[in-house]
Each structure stands twice: as structure tokens, then as C-alpha cells.
């Protein structure tokens, strides 16, 4: 047996059989719910997940997958395959998610929003970040948090299903004709719009072939992506869904996810105090120097984040007037 590489929670092994055949396995440190889900998924449905060979004492031995296509190289067909798989996952557990999973219900959503409120309080104390988190955005975030029930209600009205919980592009392994969804440690039970929004809105930053860093989102228009997902969902369910209510819940999911994802960094990590302190200092530099430094700090994701936050402000205005 040969160990090819290792990390704190992941090891890859190669086993050479007497016949000369080489088999590859991955040993991964996992939570119990991730192992259970992989075993359930492999038995119950056609969704492509890593095959589990052995699971015990917090370790899971599963098949080693080839290196997947990086998000910067995804084609529209890759995105369609991922969305179809996501729809089949949700349909397979529509209104019957495992009862031992954590739930993205009113209590679960409010816990996440309470953390977001703590993060926003920190950001507010240091005055935001010039060119990115401006006073108007801080006000919009406070309004959304103060009236959170307007955004939570459409999510709670949706059917509950099994959510992967972290469906951004790097968690999909696309290789050798397979489209495999990895890393199930964030799985919860909740509305399907949560996973769909995460897939459509959370960007990855990858180095392209020309050496430039690039923000990567699914290479499909939002309208096509949502339409394709709903068509596949209805096909798998064998019945139609309320598309108007789904669209409303998807918009609400965007607002809630923007708050809970980005503001949680400020609440969770000590380095954000330094980062936002740097933002406070940037705001007091001469304009040309400030713009130069902002460009260096935000060069990979700055435009994406500004667009995301501008869309957030518009959505909050639409919902709250």
C-alpha cells in the first residue's frame, strides 16, 4: 500500500493487487451524518456520489475520483448536468428529508441571521469598507435584519427536502462523463431554493489558462438555469410545482444567504477585525492612493461583490419598499 498524499483530514492511498491492478481510495475525516447520507444516496437514487467502502470512528473510505474540471473551464452543458442532478436530489427527498438532519426552519434561519447581525455590528463600528461596503449597504442590511420575517416566511412556505447546503461549483467533480456532488458535511433539511441560490450566486475564484484570476459562476443565464432546474424537478416529481412561490422564495433566499454568508465571516473570524480596520484606514487615504490599494486588495472579487451587494440593495428595496 502506498499513500500518495495527505492532509489534516484527507488521505489518498493506492493499493497494488497481485494481478498488478492499482486501486485508489480516499480516506476522509467526516461527520456521522455525511457518511450516512452518502450511503443512503448510493442506495436510494441515481444521483452520482462517491462510493463508500467503509465508515467507522469518524473516518470514511471511499472511491478516489479523478481530478475534476475546474470551474473556470465549465461549459453550459456542465452546468446543466449539475442542475439536473440537484433537481433529482431534491425530488428524491421532497417532503421526506431524513428526520435526523438539522433543519433550516425558523429556528435554524434565525440562528444564522443572529450571527449575521453580530457581524454587521462589527462592520458598522469600523464604518464598512470604502468602495465595497458603503453606508447605504449597511442600512439595507440592517433593514433586512430588522424585518427578517419578510424574507424568512417565503422560505418556510416551501416544501422541505434534503439540501446539500454548499452547492457552489468547486463541490462538483466533473470528469470522465460523471458529475459528482462532493462534501456533504453542510447538509440540512430545508427549502430547495436555498441550494439553487447557492449554486447560482456563490462565485469561485480560479486562475484561468492565461494566468489571470477569474470569478467563476455557472455559465448559464439565471432564467435558463432556473427554468431547467424546475423542468427537471417537475419531471422527477411527476407533477408541477408552484413556480410563482418558488421564484419568490428564491429571491428571499438570495437576501438571507447574502446576509448569513458574508456577514458570518465578520462574526466568526478574528482576522476580519484587521481586514475591516484596514478598510477604515483606506477610507482616510487620498483618493488616488485609496483606489490603487482597493484595486490590489479586491482585484479578484471586487466587481463580483459590488454587483452582488448592489443586487442585494435592490432586492431589499423591492421587498420592503
DRENMI-986328 format. One record per atom (N, C-alpha, C, O): x, y, z. Coordinates in steps of 0.1 Angstrom, whole numbers, plus 5000, padded with zeros to 4 digits. Layout:
BEGIN
XYZ;...
END
This chain:
BEGIN
500949885000;500050005000;500950125000;501950135007;500550224992;501350344991;500350464994;499350474987;500850555002;500050675005;500550784996;501750824996;499650834987;500150934977;500251074983;501251144979;499351124991;499451254997;498451255009;497651165010;498651355017;497851355029;497651495034;498351585030;496651515042;496351645048;495851615062;495851505067;495351725068;494751705082;493551615082;493351545092;492751615072;491551535072;491351455059;490251405057;492351435051;492151365038;493451295034;494551355034;493351175031;494551095026;494151015014;493050965013;495050995005;494850914993;495750804993;496950814995;495250684991;496050554991;495950484977;494850494971;497050424974;497050334962;497350194966;498350174973;496550094962;496849954966;497049874953;496349884943;498249804952;498549724941;498249584944;498749524953;497349524935;496849394937;497949294931;498849334924;497749164934;498649064929;498649064914;499649024908;497549094908;497349094894;498049214887;498249224875;498549314895;499149434890;498249544889;498649664887;496949524891;495949634890;496149724902;496349684914;496049854900;496249954910;494850014913;494250074905;494450004926;493250064931;493550184939;494450184947;492750294938;492950414945;491750434955;490550414951;492050474967;491050504977;491350644984;492450684984;490250704989;490450824997;489950795011;488850745012;490650825021;490250825035;490050965039;490951045039;488850995044;488451125047;487851135061;487051055065;488251235068;487651265082;486351325080;486151425073;485251265085;483951305082;483051305095;483451245105;481951385094;480951375105;480051255102;479951215090;479351205112;478551085110;477451105100;477151015092;476851225099;475751255090;476251245076;475451205067;477451285073;477951285059;478051135054;477651105043;478651045063;478750905059;477350845057;477050775047;476450875066;475050825065;474350865052;473750795045;474550995048;473951055036;474550985024;473750945015;475850965023;476450905011;475950765010;475650724998;475750695021;475250555020;473850555015;473450475007;472950645021;471550655017;471450695002;470650634995;472250784998;472150834984;472550724974;471950714964;473550654978;474050554969;473050434967;473050364957;472250414978;471250304977;469950354971;469350274964;469550474973;468150514970;467950574956;466850574951;468950634951;468750714939;469850714929;470950664932;469650774917;470650764907;471650874908;472550884900;471550964918;472551074920;473951014921;474150924929;474851074914;476251024914;476951084926;477251204927;477350994935;478151034947;479250934949;479250824943;480350974956;481450884958;481050754965;480250764974;481450644960;481150514966;481850504979;483050524980;481150464990;481650445003;481950295005;481150205003;483250265008;483650125011;483650095026;483349975029;483950195034;484050165048;483850295056;484350395052;483150285067;483050405076;483050365090;482250275094;483850435098;483950395112;484750505120;485750555114;484350535132;485150615141;485550755135;486650805136;484550815127;484850945121;485650945108;485951045103;485950825103;486750815090;485850745080;485150645084;485950785068;485250725057;486250695046;486950775041;486250565041;487050525030;486150515018;485150445018;486450595007;485650594996;486450594983;487650604984;485850584972;486550584959;487250714957;486850824961;488450704951;489150824947;488750864933;488750784924;488350984932;487851044919;489051104912;489951164918;488951104899;490051184891;489851334893;488751374897;490851404890;490751554892;489651604883;489651574871;488751684889;487651734881;488051864873;489051924876;487151894864;487252014856;487152144866;486152154873;488152234865;488052354874;486852434869;486552434857;486252514878;485052594874;485352694862;484452724855;486552734861;486952824851;486752764837;486752834827;486752634836;486652554824;485252494821;485052424812;484352524831;482952474829;482352524816;482552634812;481552434810;480752474798;479252484803;478952434813;478452544794;476952544798;476452394800;475552384808;476952304792;476452164794;476852114808;476052034814;478052144813;478452104827;477452164837;477052094846;477152294835;476152354845;474752284844;474152264854;474352254832;473052184830;473052054837;472052014844;474151974836;474251844842;474151864858;473551784864;474851964863;474851984878;473452014882;473051964892;472852104875;471452144879;470452034878;469652014887;470651944868;469751834867;469951734879;468951684884;471251714883;471451634894;470951694907;470351624915;471051824908;470551894920;468951874921;468451854932;468351894910;466851874909;466451734913;465551714921;467251634908;466851494912;467151464926;466351394933;468151524932;468351514946;467251564954;466651494963;466751684951;465651744958;464351674957;463651654966;464151624944;462951554942;462951414949;461851374954;464051354951;464151224958;463851234973;463451134979;463851354978;463651374993;462551484995;462451535006;461751504985;460751614986;459751574997;458951474996;459651665007;458851645018;459051525026;458251475034;460251465025;460651345033;462151345036;462751235034;462651455039;464151465043;464351385055;463451375064;465551325057;465851245069;465651335082;466051445082;464951275091;464551355103;465651375113;465451455122;466851315111;467951335120;468851455115;469751485122;468551505104;469251625099;468951755107;467751765111;469851845108;469551975112;468552035102;468552005090;467752135107;466752185098;466952335096;467252415105;466752375083;466852515080;465352575082;464752625072;464852565094;463552615097;463652755103;464652815102;462552805109;462552935115;463752945125;464453045126;463852845134;464952855144;466352855138;467152935141;466552765128;467852755121;468152875114;469352925114;467152935106;467453055099;467753175108;468653255106;467053185119;467253295129;468553285136;469153385139;469053165138;470353155144;471453205134;472353275138;471253175122;472253225112;472153385110;473153445109;470853435111;470753575110;471153645122;471653765121;471053585134;471653645146;473153665145;473653765149;473753565139;475253575137;475553685127;476453755129;474753695116;474953795107;474753935113;475554025110;473853945122;473654075129;474854115137;475254225138;475554015144;476754035151;477854085142;478654175145;477954025130;478954065121;478754205116;479654285114;477454235113;477154375108;477454475119;477954585115;477254445131;477554535142;479054575142;479454685144;479954465140;481354495139;481654585127;482454675128;481154545115;481354625103;480954765105;481654865101;479754785111;479254925114;480155005122;480355125120;480754935132;481655015142;482855065135;483355175139;483354995124;484555045118;484255125105;485155165097;482955135102;482555225091;482455155078;482455225067;482455025077;482354955064;483754945057;484754945063;483654935044;484854925036;484655015024;483654995016;485455115022;485255205011;485255144997;486055054994;484255174989;484155114976;483554984976;483254924965;483154924987;482554794987;481354784997;480254764993;481654815010;480554815020;480354955024;480955005034;479455025017;479255165019;478055185029;477355085032;477855305034;476755325043;475455285038;474555235046;475155305025;473855265020;473655115021;472555065024;474655035019;474654885020;474354845035;473654755038;475154915044;474954885058;473554915062;472954835070;472955025058;471555055061;470554945055;469654905062;470854905043;469954795037;470054665045;469054605047;471254635049;471454515057;470754525070;470154425075;470854635077;470154655089;468654645088;467954585096;468154705077;466654695074;466254555072;465254505078;467054475064;466654335062;466754255075;465854175077;467654285083;467754205096;466654245105;466154165112;466354375105;465254415114;463854365110;463054345118;463754335097;462454285092;462654155085;462154125075;463454075092;463853945086;462653855083;462753765075;461553865091;460453785089;459853785075;459253695070;460053905068;459553915054;460353825045;459753775035;461553795048;462353715039;462353565044;462453475036;462153545056;462153405062;460853335058;460753215055;459753415058;458353355056;458253275042;457753165042;458753335031;458653265018;459453135018;459053035011;460553135025;461353005026;460652905034;460652785031;459952945045;459252845053;458052795046;457552685050;457552865036;456352815029;456652715019;455752655013;457952695016;458352595006;458452455012;458652445024;458252355003;458352215008;459752195013;460752245008;459952105023;461252075029;461851955021;461151855019;463051965018;463751855012;465151845017;465551925026;465951745012;467351735016;468151835008;468151844996;468951915016;469852015010;471251975011;471651925022;472051995001;473451975002;474052075011;474952055019;473652205009;474052315018;475252395013;475552495019;475952345003;477252414999;477452384984;478452324981;476552414976;476552374962;477252454952;477052444940;478252534957;478952614947;479852524939;480052414942;480352584928;480952504917;482152414922;482252304917;483052454931;484152374935;483752244941;484552144943;482452224946;482052104952;481452004942;480851904946;481552034929;481151944919;482451884912;483251964908;482451754911;483551694904;483051644890;482351554889;483551714880;483051684866;484251624859;485251694856;484251494856;485351424850;484851294844;484051224850;485451254833;485151114827;483651094826;483150984828;482851194822;481451174819;480651174832;479451144831;481251194843;480451194856;480351334861;481151424859;479351364869;479051484876;478751454890;477551424894;479751454899;479651404913;479651524923;480451614922;478651524932;478551624942;479251574954;478951474960;480251654959;481151624970;480851694983;480051794982;481451654994;481451735006;480051765012;479551875009;479551665018;478151675023;478051715038;477051695044;479151775043;479151805058;478251925061;477951945073;477752005051;476852115054;475352075052;474552165052;475051945049;473751905046;472751935057;473051915069;471551985053;470452015062;469151985055;469151955043;468051995062;466751985056;466152125055;466152205065;465652155043;465152295041;464552315027;464352215020;464352435023;463752465010;464752454999;465952495001;464352394988;465252374977;465852504972;466952494966;465152614973;465652734968;467052774974;467752854968;467252724986;468552754993;469752704985;470652774982;469652574981;470652514973;470752584959;471852604954;469652604953;469652664939;470252804940;471152834931;469952884949;470553014951;472053004953;472853084947;472452914961;473952894964;474652864951;475752914949;474052774943;474752734931;474852844921;475852864915;473852934920;473753044911;474553164915;475053234906;474753184928;475153314933;476553314939;477253424940;477053204944;478353204951;479453174942;479553064936;480353264940;481353254930;482653194935;482953204947;483353124926;484653074929;485753154922;485453214911;486953164927;487953244921;489053144916;489653074925;489353134903;490253044898;491253114888;490853214882;492353054887;493353104877;493053044863;493052924862;492753124854;492453084840;493753044833;494853054838;493552994821;494652944813;495653054810;496853024810;495253174808;496153284806;496853334818;497653434818;496653274830;497253304842;496553414850;496953444861;495453464845;494753574852;493653504861;493053404858;493553564873;492453514882;491153554876;490953664871;490153464878;488853494872;487753444882;487853334888;486653524884;485553494892;484653404883;484253434872;484253284889;483553184881;482153164887;482053134899;481153174879;479753144882;479353044871;479953034861;478252974873;477752884863;477552964849;476953074849;478052904838;477952974825;476652964819;476552914807;475552994826;474253004821;473553124826;473853184836;472553174818;471753284823;470953234835;470653124836;470653334844;469853294856;468453234851;467953134857;467853294841;466553244836;466653104831;465753024834;467653074823;467752944817;468052844829;467452734829;468952884838;469252784849;468052754857;467852634860;467252854861;466152824870;465052744862;464452654867;464852784849;463852704841;464252564840;463452474841;465552534837;466052404835;465852324848;465452204848;466252384860;466152314872;464652284875;464352164879;463752374873;462352344876;461752244866;460952154871;462152244854;461652134845;462151994849;461351904849;463451984853;463951864858;463251824871;462951704874;463051914880;462351884893;460951834891;460551734896;460251904882;458851854879;458851724872;457951634875;459751694864;459851564857;460151454867;459551354867;461051484877;461351384887;460251364897;459951254901;459551474900;458351464909;457151404903;456351344909;457051414890;455851374883;454651464884;453551424882;454951584888;453851684889;454451824889;455651844890;453651924888;454152064887;454352124901;453752074911;455152224902;455352294914;454852444912;454652484901;454652514923;454152654922;455352734919;456252774927;455552774906;456652844901;456752994906;457853044908;455553054908;455553184914;456053184928;456953274932;455653094936;456153084950;457553054950;458353104959;458052964941;459452934940;460253054937;461353074943;459853134927;460653254924;460753344936;461753404938;459653364943;459653454955;460553404965;461353474971;460553274968;461453214978;462853214973;463753234982;463153204960;464553214955;465053354957;466253374961;464253464955;464653594958;464953614973;465953674977;464053564981;464253574996;465553495000;466253545009;465753384994;466953304997;468253384994;469253375001;468253464983;469353544979;469653644990;470753664995;468553714995;468753815006;469353755019;470253795024;468653645023;469153575035;470553515034;471353535043;470753455023;472153395021;473253505020;474353485025;472953615014;473953725013;474253765027;475453795031;473253785035;473453825049;474253725057;475253755064;473753595056;474353495065;475753445061;476553405069;476053455047;477353415043;478353515045;479353495052;478153635040;479253735041;479453795055;480553825059;478353825061;478453885075;478953785085;479453825095;478753655083;479253555092;480753555093;481353525103;481453595082;482853595083;483353695093;484253675101;482653815094;482953915104;482753865118;483453895127;481653785119;481353735133;482253625137;482453605149;482753545128;483453415131;484953435132;485553365141;485553515124;487053515123;487653645128;487353755125;488753615136;489453735142;490053825132;490253945133;490553755120;491253835110;490353945104;490954045099;489053935105;488154035099;488354165106;488054275101;488654165119;488854285126;490054365120;489954485118;491054295116;492254365109;491754405096;492154515091;491054325088;490654355075;489754485075;489954575066;488754485083;487954605083;488654725089;488254835086;489554695098;490354805103;491154865091;491354995091;491654785082;492354835070;491454915062;491855015056;490154865061;489154945053;488955085059;488855185052;488955085072;488855215079;489955315076;489755435073;491155255075;492355335072;492255375057;492655495054;491855285048;491755315034;490855435032;491155525023;489755445039;488855555037;489455695040;488855795036;490555695047;491155825051;492455855043;493155955046;492655775033;493855805024;493355895012;492155895009;494355965006;494056034994;493355954983;493655834982;492456004975;491655934966;492455844957;492155724955;493555894950;494255804940;494955694947;494955584942;495555714959;496255604966;495255504971;495455384970;494055554976;493055464981;492555374970;492455254972;492255424958;491855344947;492855244942;492455134939;494155284943;495155184939;495155064949;495254954945;495155094962;495154994972;493954904971;493954784973;492754974969;491554894968;491654794957;491154684958;492154844945;492354754934;493154634937;492854524932;494254654944;495154544948;494454444957;494554324955;493654494967;493054404977;491854334971;491654214974;491154404962;489854344957;489954304943;488854284937;491154294937;491254274923;490554144918;489954144907;490454044926;489853914921;488353914923;487653854914;487853974933;486353954936;485654094937;484454094940;486354204936;485754334939;484554354930;483554394936;484654344917;483454374909;482354274912;481154324912;482654144914;481554054917;480854094930;479654084931;481654124940;481054164953;480254294952;479154304958;480754384945;479954514943;478654484936;477554534940;478654394926;477454364919;476454284928;475254314928;477054194936;476154114945;475554214955;474354194958;476254304961;475754394971;474754494965;473754534971;475054534953;474054624946;472754554944;471654614945;472854424939;471654344937;470854324951;469654324951;471654304961;471054294975;470254414978;469154404983;470854534977;470154654980;468854674972;467854714977;468954634959;467754644951;466654554955;465454584955;467054434959;466054334964;465454374977;464254354979;466254424986;465754474999;464754584996;463654595003;465054674987;464154784984;462854734978;461754784981;462954634969;461754574963;460854514974;459654534973;461454434983;460654364993;460154465004;458954445008;460954565008;460554645019;460054785015;459454855024;460254825003;459754954998;460655065001;460355174998;
END
